Amino acid sequence: MFRRIITLGIVVFCLIGSSLAHASDWVVESNRDITEAITRNSNGSALGYACSRASDECLFFFTPNKLKCTEGSHYTVLINGGNHNNSQSTVCRRLGAGDGHEFANVFENSNDLRKQLLDADDSTIGIARGTGSDEFTVSKFGMRGFQSAFDKVNRQRGDRNDRNDR
């Protein structure tokens, strides 16, 4: 259900717009359904963190430029940055086509990734994913402002929950 809400939210961003806030390399976008922090590199790849307000759940996603994934398929990515190297399992999910990325690799273990991304704040992170033909594609992202963007997404999610409680 959460993934459907995120999908709907990203499509809604593309159709009706959203409020934007910049945090160095990161942009925080918000509408009534989701809040997300996203960064893009010069090749068009994206790395993001999105939270659903309805379900109060969050996920990290990665869309490598020009590298398709098959919905429901699992992919392993290698991540280097923040004084860490590790591998993460992702699953391909449909997120919407408004920004040119119909599918994204959604990270399955967000706790380890969150720690690594927070540690990489103010530096660069690289993500490598196999192409399916014995090669890898590498996407590098500037992490300046990730901590601020991450905190803003979680604060906005919390603010919404606080208003609903009142």
Backbone as a chain_set.jsonl record, in Angstrom:
{"seq": "MFRRIITLGIVVFCLIGSSLAHASDWVVESNRDITEAITRNSNGSALGYACSRASDECLFFFTPNKLKCTEGSHYTVLINGGNHNNSQSTVCRRLGAGDGHEFANVFENSNDLRKQLLDADDSTIGIARGTGSDEFTVSKFGMRGFQSAFDKVNRQRGDRNDRNDR", "coords": {"N": [[0.818, -1.186, 0.0], [1.93, 1.255, 0.832], [3.875, 1.675, -1.163], [2.258, 2.14, -3.351], [1.107, 4.538, -2.594], [3.359, 6.22, -2.547], [4.008, 6.045, -5.262], [1.707, 7.236, -6.397], [1.963, 9.749, -5.225], [4.35, 10.763, -6.392], [3.58, 10.883, -9.048], [1.546, 12.776, -8.775], [3.08, 15.005, -8.002], [4.26, 15.552, -10.443], [2.085, 16.227, -12.012], [0.544, 18.294, -10.745], [2.301, 19.914, -9.427], [4.414, 21.158, -6.753], [5.58, 22.224, -3.502], [8.812, 23.626, -3.194], [12.067, 23.301, -1.771], [15.43, 24.145, -1.459], [18.437, 22.455, -0.607], [21.455, 22.762, -0.809], [22.959, 20.377, -2.746], [20.619, 18.994, -2.827], [17.025, 18.816, -3.24], [14.001, 19.526, -1.671], [10.791, 18.392, -1.975], [7.293, 18.809, -1.661], [3.955, 17.747, -1.15], [0.483, 17.222, -0.457], [0.424, 14.474, -0.068], [3.005, 13.193, -0.135], [6.386, 13.765, 0.951], [9.547, 14.513, -0.302], [13.099, 14.196, -0.576], [15.482, 14.899, -2.989], [18.193, 14.327, -5.221], [19.952, 15.042, -8.2], [22.223, 13.98, -10.709], [24.573, 15.178, -13.227], [24.189, 13.486, -15.364], [21.576, 12.729, -15.296], [20.728, 10.791, -13.525], [19.082, 9.874, -10.451], [18.819, 10.187, -6.901], [16.962, 9.509, -4.079], [14.855, 10.237, -1.201], [11.853, 9.447, 0.166], [8.811, 10.115, 1.874], [5.698, 8.92, 2.923], [2.807, 10.553, 3.88], [0.382, 9.53, 4.598], [0.756, 6.841, 5.378], [2.916, 7.084, 7.004], [5.422, 6.052, 6.413], [8.722, 5.575, 5.033], [11.018, 5.601, 2.208], [14.047, 4.883, 0.385], [15.266, 5.638, -2.862], [16.63, 4.96, -6.148], [17.426, 6.023, -9.345], [18.999, 5.076, -12.018], [20.346, 6.735, -14.815], [19.137, 6.049, -18.032], [19.19, 3.301, -17.638], [17.347, 0.617, -17.539], [14.989, -1.126, -15.447], [13.32, -4.115, -14.445], [10.041, -4.35, -13.433], [9.46, -5.431, -10.146], [11.71, -7.028, -10.096], [14.815, -7.913, -8.533], [17.78, -6.168, -7.688], [21.238, -5.835, -7.087], [23.176, -3.302, -5.729], [26.242, -1.502, -5.543], [27.675, 0.579, -3.157], [29.615, 3.398, -2.534], [31.018, 5.595, -0.33], [30.99, 8.157, 2.23], [32.887, 7.127, 3.974], [32.435, 4.415, 3.828], [31.916, 1.253, 2.248], [29.563, -0.679, 0.703], [27.129, -3.218, -0.124], [23.826, -3.172, -1.399], [20.521, -4.409, -1.512], [18.022, -3.975, -3.949], [14.695, -3.367, -5.162], [12.852, -3.25, -8.128], [10.514, -0.775, -8.739], [7.534, 0.779, -9.914], [7.375, 4.215, -10.226], [6.367, 6.417, -11.493], [6.142, 8.552, -14.375], [6.663, 11.204, -14.83], [9.084, 12.673, -14.547], [10.686, 11.487, -16.352], [11.604, 9.116, -15.397], [10.311, 6.176, -15.128], [10.508, 3.869, -13.631], [12.09, 2.825, -10.57], [14.889, 1.867, -8.56], [14.255, 0.629, -5.538], [15.482, 0.785, -2.33], [15.991, -1.933, -0.131], [17.007, -2.27, 2.451], [16.89, 0.134, 4.409], [17.944, 1.245, 6.778], [20.783, 0.772, 7.032], [21.609, 2.099, 4.707], [20.693, 4.707, 5.2], [22.368, 5.463, 7.363], [24.854, 5.417, 6.054], [24.492, 7.392, 4.052], [24.006, 9.667, 5.621], [26.477, 9.844, 6.857], [27.985, 10.493, 4.67], [27.356, 13.097, 4.146], [28.015, 16.248, 2.775], [29.98, 15.38, 1.047], [30.759, 13.121, -1.606], [28.923, 10.474, -3.149], [29.003, 7.258, -4.607], [27.195, 5.068, -6.727], [26.951, 1.876, -7.985], [25.581, -0.203, -10.466], [24.825, -3.295, -11.976], [24.695, -3.802, -15.526], [23.608, -5.863, -16.87], [25.013, -6.93, -18.872], [27.601, -7.914, -18.243], [28.849, -5.62, -17.305], [29.14, -2.545, -15.415], [27.254, 0.31, -14.418], [27.992, 3.48, -13.184], [26.88, 5.858, -10.921], [27.34, 9.058, -9.665], [26.81, 11.162, -6.878], [26.387, 14.398, -5.487], [26.546, 15.119, -2.095], [26.17, 17.302, -0.519], [24.297, 18.951, 1.823], [22.542, 16.877, 2.355], [21.938, 15.966, 4.977], [20.466, 18.132, 6.025], [18.298, 18.189, 4.191], [17.203, 15.612, 4.595], [16.476, 15.813, 7.307], [14.554, 17.849, 7.055], [12.535, 16.618, 5.501], [11.694, 14.638, 7.316], [10.901, 16.275, 9.439], [8.759, 17.717, 8.273], [7.029, 15.624, 7.806], [6.538, 14.879, 10.443], [5.4, 17.279, 11.39], [2.994, 17.317, 9.994], [1.759, 15.053, 11.081], [1.529, 15.928, 13.737], [-0.267, 18.091, 13.431], [-2.514, 16.689, 12.576], [-3.079, 15.218, 14.873], [-3.873, 17.211, 16.612]], "CA": [[0.0, 0.0, 0.0], [2.819, 2.407, 0.908], [4.506, 1.893, -2.464], [1.236, 2.744, -4.219], [0.949, 5.93, -2.181], [4.549, 6.912, -3.048], [3.837, 6.14, -6.709], [0.693, 8.251, -6.628], [2.515, 11.043, -4.838], [5.311, 11.226, -7.38], [2.795, 11.255, -10.226], [0.861, 14.026, -8.444], [4.101, 16.053, -8.113], [4.48, 15.867, -11.854], [0.881, 16.764, -12.625], [0.026, 19.539, -10.177], [3.348, 20.718, -8.823], [4.676, 20.975, -5.337], [6.427, 23.262, -2.938], [10.205, 23.231, -3.309], [13.074, 23.93, -0.926], [16.748, 23.657, -1.844], [19.434, 22.225, 0.44], [22.691, 22.528, -1.569], [22.768, 19.456, -3.863], [19.326, 18.333, -2.656], [15.78, 19.585, -3.306], [12.902, 18.916, -0.918], [9.5, 18.652, -2.608], [6.228, 18.38, -0.763], [2.55, 17.991, -1.44], [-0.301, 16.703, 0.679], [0.577, 13.026, 0.068], [4.37, 12.785, 0.169], [7.491, 14.713, 0.986], [10.742, 13.808, -0.729], [14.364, 14.88, -0.825], [16.016, 14.262, -4.185], [19.325, 14.947, -5.89], [20.187, 14.523, -9.548], [23.558, 14.299, -11.22], [24.562, 15.772, -14.567], [23.772, 12.469, -16.338], [20.144, 12.496, -15.176], [20.406, 9.817, -12.487], [18.515, 10.499, -9.258], [18.835, 9.486, -5.624], [15.946, 10.199, -3.299], [14.274, 9.758, 0.052], [10.452, 9.88, 0.136], [7.967, 9.68, 2.993], [4.254, 9.023, 2.749], [2.151, 11.116, 5.063], [-0.768, 8.693, 4.952], [1.177, 5.634, 6.077], [4.033, 7.437, 7.869], [6.567, 5.221, 6.058], [9.681, 6.229, 4.14], [11.88, 4.723, 1.426], [15.109, 5.453, -0.432], [15.202, 5.112, -4.223], [17.722, 5.303, -7.05], [17.066, 5.846, -10.753], [20.168, 5.293, -12.882], [19.988, 7.252, -16.13], [19.145, 5.166, -19.203], [19.345, 1.898, -17.269], [16.009, 0.126, -17.204], [14.84, -2.264, -14.545], [12.074, -4.835, -14.664], [9.213, -4.228, -12.233], [9.464, -6.575, -9.245], [13.015, -7.69, -10.098], [15.765, -7.488, -7.509], [19.095, -5.78, -8.189], [22.204, -5.473, -6.064], [23.983, -2.143, -6.068], [27.41, -1.26, -4.705], [27.66, 1.982, -2.75], [30.881, 3.85, -1.986], [30.959, 6.973, 0.144], [30.771, 8.288, 3.663], [33.851, 6.231, 4.623], [31.893, 3.06, 3.815], [31.616, 0.549, 1.004], [28.681, -1.797, 0.993], [26.176, -3.589, -1.164], [22.437, -3.067, -0.98], [19.54, -5.036, -2.384], [16.929, -3.091, -4.352], [13.643, -3.968, -5.961], [12.363, -2.299, -9.121], [9.12, -0.376, -8.534], [7.021, 1.87, -10.757], [7.201, 5.438, -9.442], [5.74, 7.464, -12.286], [6.943, 8.892, -15.549], [6.689, 12.641, -15.047], [10.428, 13.23, -14.673], [11.436, 10.646, -17.268], [11.979, 7.866, -14.739], [9.094, 5.445, -14.833], [10.814, 2.868, -12.617], [13.222, 3.15, -9.704], [15.408, 0.828, -7.683], [13.909, 0.986, -4.168], [16.37, 0.076, -1.413], [15.26, -2.784, 0.801], [17.541, -2.112, 3.802], [17.088, 1.57, 4.479], [18.704, 1.671, 7.952], [22.203, 0.835, 6.69], [21.781, 3.139, 3.705], [20.509, 5.999, 5.883], [23.601, 5.741, 8.112], [25.914, 5.706, 5.102], [24.219, 8.676, 3.412], [24.219, 10.717, 6.61], [27.919, 9.935, 7.048], [28.56, 11.061, 3.444], [26.925, 14.483, 3.979], [29.053, 17.21, 2.398], [30.979, 14.761, 0.174], [30.183, 12.498, -2.8], [28.644, 9.045, -3.021], [28.892, 6.579, -5.889], [26.357, 3.859, -6.729], [27.179, 1.067, -9.189], [24.598, -1.272, -10.701], [25.106, -4.079, -13.171], [23.897, -3.455, -16.704], [23.055, -7.084, -17.448], [25.917, -7.41, -19.923], [28.935, -8.015, -17.639], [29.39, -4.292, -17.05], [28.469, -1.76, -14.392], [27.111, 1.744, -14.626], [28.242, 4.155, -11.919], [26.271, 7.185, -10.777], [27.895, 9.795, -8.527], [25.911, 12.203, -6.402], [26.838, 15.328, -4.462], [25.781, 14.904, -0.865], [26.076, 18.537, 0.263], [22.936, 19.296, 2.219], [21.654, 15.733, 2.565], [21.469, 15.957, 6.374], [19.428, 19.152, 6.133], [17.129, 17.741, 3.418], [16.669, 14.451, 5.3], [15.8, 16.325, 8.501], [13.374, 18.614, 6.637], [11.503, 15.654, 5.123], [11.172, 14.02, 8.535], [10.213, 17.323, 10.199], [7.472, 17.984, 7.618], [6.188, 14.453, 8.068], [6.142, 15.0, 11.841], [4.492, 18.426, 11.517], [1.687, 16.89, 9.482], [1.175, 14.151, 12.073], [1.164, 16.734, 14.885], [-1.488, 18.833, 13.09], [-3.629, 15.745, 12.556], [-3.381, 14.855, 16.256], [-4.575, 18.329, 17.253]], "C": [[0.867, 1.257, 0.0], [3.434, 2.714, -0.449], [3.518, 2.506, -3.45], [1.046, 4.213, -3.884], [2.132, 6.751, -2.681], [4.421, 7.099, -4.558], [2.842, 7.237, -7.052], [1.237, 9.633, -6.315], [3.478, 11.593, -5.855], [4.594, 11.634, -8.656], [2.084, 12.589, -9.976], [1.837, 15.197, -8.501], [4.222, 16.52, -9.546], [3.269, 16.554, -12.472], [0.465, 18.124, -12.069], [1.075, 20.391, -9.498], [3.447, 20.474, -7.336], [5.416, 22.184, -4.82], [7.856, 22.739, -2.924], [11.054, 23.979, -2.304], [14.411, 23.314, -1.302], [17.638, 23.519, -0.616], [20.717, 21.801, -0.264], [22.427, 21.621, -2.761], [21.368, 18.836, -3.883], [18.169, 19.314, -2.764], [14.739, 18.82, -2.501], [11.613, 19.361, -1.572], [8.412, 18.099, -1.7], [4.865, 18.671, -1.369], [1.761, 17.344, -0.317], [-0.113, 15.214, 0.905], [1.982, 12.588, 0.456], [5.293, 13.996, 0.277], [8.722, 13.93, 0.585], [11.92, 14.754, -0.839], [14.992, 14.148, -1.998], [17.213, 15.054, -4.696], [19.492, 14.27, -7.24], [21.612, 14.874, -9.942], [23.447, 14.808, -12.654], [24.147, 14.781, -15.652], [22.283, 12.153, -16.262], [19.752, 11.416, -14.189], [19.892, 10.559, -11.257], [18.649, 9.574, -8.057], [17.864, 10.232, -4.735], [15.515, 9.475, -2.048], [12.865, 10.313, 0.1], [9.688, 9.306, 1.315], [6.502, 9.923, 2.651], [3.656, 9.581, 4.03], [0.995, 10.23, 5.523], [-0.338, 7.48, 5.78], [2.327, 5.874, 7.038], [5.234, 6.513, 7.656], [7.44, 5.961, 5.066], [10.468, 5.183, 3.363], [12.935, 5.544, 0.702], [15.003, 4.836, -1.815], [16.329, 5.678, -5.067], [17.253, 5.045, -8.47], [18.298, 6.128, -11.603], [19.723, 5.702, -14.279], [20.148, 6.178, -17.204], [19.372, 3.69, -18.876], [17.999, 1.412, -16.75], [16.09, -0.958, -16.132], [13.466, -2.876, -14.819], [11.281, -4.836, -13.37], [9.185, -5.532, -11.441], [10.791, -7.313, -9.184], [13.925, -7.082, -9.039], [17.12, -7.227, -8.147], [19.977, -5.456, -6.998], [23.015, -4.295, -6.572], [25.143, -2.065, -5.087], [27.457, 0.228, -4.414], [28.996, 2.31, -2.085], [30.738, 5.306, -1.583], [30.679, 7.019, 1.622], [31.666, 7.36, 4.46], [33.362, 4.79, 4.701], [31.813, 2.552, 2.377], [30.669, -0.556, 1.387], [27.809, -2.102, -0.209], [24.78, -3.514, -0.563], [21.561, -3.78, -1.998], [18.447, -4.012, -2.679], [15.881, -3.915, -5.085], [13.101, -2.881, -6.892], [10.869, -2.051, -8.904], [8.766, 0.75, -9.499], [6.773, 3.078, -9.862], [6.503, 6.538, -10.207], [6.682, 7.908, -13.382], [7.103, 10.383, -15.749], [8.06, 13.24, -15.208], [11.295, 12.379, -15.581], [11.867, 9.325, -16.665], [10.715, 7.132, -14.328], [9.308, 4.43, -13.713], [12.014, 3.315, -11.801], [13.63, 1.906, -8.937], [15.151, 1.302, -6.256], [14.756, 0.128, -3.236], [15.567, -0.685, -0.375], [15.753, -2.658, 2.234], [17.862, -0.646, 4.015], [17.889, 2.026, 5.691], [20.191, 1.794, 7.659], [22.477, 1.948, 5.694], [21.664, 4.522, 4.34], [21.79, 6.387, 6.626], [24.73, 6.132, 7.162], [25.717, 7.073, 4.447], [24.427, 9.834, 4.385], [25.704, 10.922, 6.862], [28.594, 10.609, 5.845], [28.161, 12.517, 3.233], [28.134, 15.375, 3.744], [30.183, 16.595, 1.567], [30.278, 14.227, -1.073], [29.951, 11.025, -2.516], [28.511, 8.465, -4.426], [28.062, 5.316, -5.755], [26.581, 3.149, -8.055], [26.119, -0.02, -9.266], [24.96, -1.976, -11.987], [24.166, -3.717, -14.303], [23.213, -4.67, -17.309], [23.928, -7.637, -18.553], [27.369, -7.385, -19.426], [29.612, -6.668, -17.429], [28.595, -3.647, -15.918], [28.296, -0.334, -14.89], [27.259, 2.384, -13.25], [27.613, 5.543, -11.964], [26.856, 7.822, -9.529], [26.965, 10.944, -8.184], [26.605, 13.082, -5.373], [25.941, 15.192, -3.246], [25.701, 16.162, 0.005], [24.609, 18.833, 0.562], [22.021, 18.11, 2.464], [21.082, 15.729, 3.979], [20.314, 16.934, 6.548], [18.149, 18.724, 5.408], [16.435, 16.572, 4.107], [15.877, 14.907, 6.532], [14.517, 17.076, 8.137], [12.227, 17.684, 6.237], [10.868, 15.05, 6.376], [10.429, 15.026, 9.413], [8.841, 17.598, 9.596], [6.517, 16.827, 7.827], [5.658, 14.526, 9.495], [5.174, 16.135, 12.075], [3.1, 18.045, 11.072], [0.991, 15.987, 10.493], [0.739, 14.93, 13.314], [-0.131, 17.503, 14.624], [-2.692, 17.915, 13.089], [-4.048, 15.346, 13.959], [-4.164, 15.957, 16.957], [-5.991, 18.401, 16.76]], "O": [[0.59, 2.209, -0.73], [3.511, 3.876, -0.848], [3.908, 3.31, -4.296], [0.847, 5.039, -4.775], [1.944, 7.858, -3.186], [4.691, 8.182, -5.076], [3.113, 8.077, -7.911], [0.995, 10.583, -7.06], [3.432, 12.785, -6.16], [4.962, 12.629, -9.281], [2.026, 13.436, -10.867], [1.481, 16.269, -8.99], [4.279, 17.717, -9.829], [3.423, 17.382, -13.37], [0.076, 19.011, -12.829], [0.768, 21.489, -9.034], [2.687, 19.706, -6.746], [5.827, 23.057, -5.584], [8.089, 21.557, -2.675], [10.802, 25.148, -2.013], [14.516, 22.096, -1.448], [17.602, 24.349, 0.293], [21.034, 20.612, -0.312], [21.746, 22.03, -3.701], [20.986, 18.215, -4.875], [18.304, 20.49, -2.428], [14.614, 17.603, -2.637], [11.36, 20.558, -1.712], [8.582, 17.063, -1.057], [4.653, 19.7, -2.011], [2.348, 16.953, 0.691], [-0.459, 14.72, 1.978], [2.137, 11.699, 1.294], [5.009, 15.079, -0.234], [8.935, 12.815, 1.061], [11.773, 15.937, -1.149], [15.035, 12.918, -2.012], [17.246, 16.282, -4.616], [19.211, 13.082, -7.398], [22.14, 15.92, -9.564], [22.356, 14.858, -13.222], [23.789, 15.196, -16.754], [21.777, 11.386, -17.08], [18.563, 11.142, -14.021], [20.221, 11.725, -11.044], [18.601, 8.35, -8.181], [17.928, 11.458, -4.64], [15.769, 8.285, -1.86], [12.686, 11.531, 0.079], [9.892, 8.156, 1.705], [6.126, 10.986, 2.158], [3.973, 9.125, 5.128], [0.674, 10.193, 6.711], [-0.99, 7.133, 6.764], [2.689, 4.983, 7.807], [5.975, 6.222, 8.595], [6.98, 6.851, 4.351], [10.58, 4.033, 3.786], [12.751, 6.733, 0.439], [14.689, 3.653, -1.946], [16.904, 6.721, -4.756], [16.74, 3.967, -8.769], [18.611, 7.286, -11.879], [18.827, 5.087, -14.857], [21.167, 5.491, -17.269], [19.715, 2.911, -19.766], [17.579, 1.765, -15.648], [17.12, -1.606, -15.946], [12.575, -2.222, -15.359], [11.778, -5.268, -12.33], [8.921, -6.6, -11.992], [10.982, -8.149, -8.301], [13.819, -5.904, -8.699], [17.557, -7.964, -9.031], [19.518, -4.873, -6.016], [23.483, -4.296, -7.71], [25.036, -2.507, -3.943], [27.299, 1.048, -5.318], [29.45, 1.596, -1.191], [30.378, 6.151, -2.402], [30.194, 6.05, 2.207], [31.261, 6.856, 5.507], [33.823, 4.024, 5.547], [31.664, 3.323, 1.429], [30.951, -1.308, 2.32], [27.76, -1.344, -1.178], [24.584, -3.762, 0.627], [21.834, -3.752, -3.198], [18.002, -3.281, -1.794], [16.154, -5.016, -5.563], [12.918, -1.734, -6.483], [10.067, -2.985, -8.887], [9.614, 1.571, -9.849], [6.056, 2.987, -8.865], [6.078, 7.521, -9.599], [7.886, 7.663, -13.315], [7.646, 10.795, -16.774], [8.214, 14.224, -15.932], [12.517, 12.529, -15.584], [12.444, 8.492, -17.364], [10.12, 7.437, -13.295], [8.393, 4.16, -12.935], [12.851, 4.084, -12.274], [12.82, 1.01, -8.697], [15.762, 2.273, -5.809], [14.752, -1.099, -3.333], [14.601, -0.171, 0.189], [14.985, -2.917, 3.161], [19.004, -0.231, 3.817], [18.472, 3.11, 5.648], [20.804, 2.806, 7.997], [23.47, 2.664, 5.82], [22.461, 5.411, 4.04], [22.242, 7.527, 6.522], [25.478, 7.071, 7.435], [26.675, 7.832, 4.303], [24.97, 10.871, 4.004], [26.147, 12.053, 7.061], [29.652, 11.223, 5.989], [28.576, 13.126, 2.247], [29.147, 15.264, 4.434], [31.232, 17.217, 1.399], [29.307, 14.822, -1.542], [30.683, 10.404, -1.745], [27.97, 9.111, -5.323], [28.205, 4.574, -4.783], [26.421, 3.743, -9.121], [25.798, -0.67, -8.271], [25.352, -1.344, -12.968], [23.005, -3.372, -14.085], [22.337, -4.53, -18.163], [23.63, -8.691, -19.115], [28.257, -6.889, -20.12], [30.84, -6.598, -17.381], [27.535, -4.129, -15.52], [29.096, 0.162, -15.684], [26.713, 1.885, -12.266], [27.795, 6.295, -12.921], [26.87, 7.211, -8.46], [26.41, 11.607, -9.061], [27.319, 12.59, -4.499], [24.716, 15.154, -3.367], [25.22, 16.102, 1.136], [23.79, 18.949, -0.349], [20.839, 18.299, 2.753], [19.885, 15.514, 4.165], [19.297, 16.595, 7.154], [17.049, 18.875, 5.941], [15.208, 16.546, 4.193], [14.759, 14.45, 6.769], [13.508, 16.954, 8.831], [11.075, 17.932, 6.593], [9.644, 14.965, 6.478], [9.441, 14.676, 10.058], [7.858, 17.701, 10.329], [5.317, 17.037, 8.006], [4.479, 14.27, 9.739], [4.232, 16.0, 12.856], [2.121, 18.418, 11.718], [-0.208, 16.124, 10.74], [-0.308, 14.631, 13.889], [-0.999, 17.564, 15.494], [-3.77, 18.299, 13.542], [-5.235, 15.154, 14.219], [-5.019, 15.678, 17.798], [-6.748, 19.276, 17.181]]}, "num_chains": 1, "name": "protein.A"}
